[in-house]
Amino acid sequence: MQRKIRVLVGKPGLDGHDRGAKVVAAALRDAGMEVIYTGLHQTAEQIVEAAVQEDVDVVALSILSGAHMTLFPEVRELMRERGIDDKLLTGGGIIPPEDMNTLAQDGVGRLFGPGSSTRDIIDYVREWYAAKHGADALPPLPAPRAASELGGVATAVAPPRRAAAKPVASRPRARAQARTKAAVAKRAARTNGAAKRAPARAAKPRARATSRTSSKSRRGTRRG
């Protein structure tokens, strides 16, 4: 009988960065799986208890703190104790290849490092489920949805292109240019002022001569 694949996504330990875990959880959900996200700062016991209560098929851990060699084996051992060691334990994070190989020998499934494609994660989970329950039990992938229907799903969007910024002169150069412009304007103002005052100065002696002539003529008239 076909049913949705149930996946629990957990963030064990003190790792406080869960953006990648949410992106993977959204991708698994869009692939038709039922996803339970436990949130940040979960203990191994809390994650395994949630896996038992939710009756999940897959436990996926996201570990970026460097404690993967402690947390994966601890979760794996607790799964054995609770009788769910037949479930897939997978995950990802900052994990060197040699550590992935060591964890694989302890029964941990395939692990994914930074830059892994969510398509590869989806295919791996579906292939494991088909191998365990049979190809007939594997539910079909849902039809791709339009971008307007994605809602809150995290998608990679290229940032809009911006026009190239025009080169801007450095501050010292800009100040020097401003001072030069101010000096030129000041000299122009002085030149214009001198040109306006020149005719007025030339007119003053003529006015005085005229006044002296008129005064002399008046005196001659009085004497006569």
Order of alpha helices (4+ residues) and beta strands (2+ residues): beta-alpha-beta-alpha-beta-alpha-beta-alpha-beta-alpha-alpha
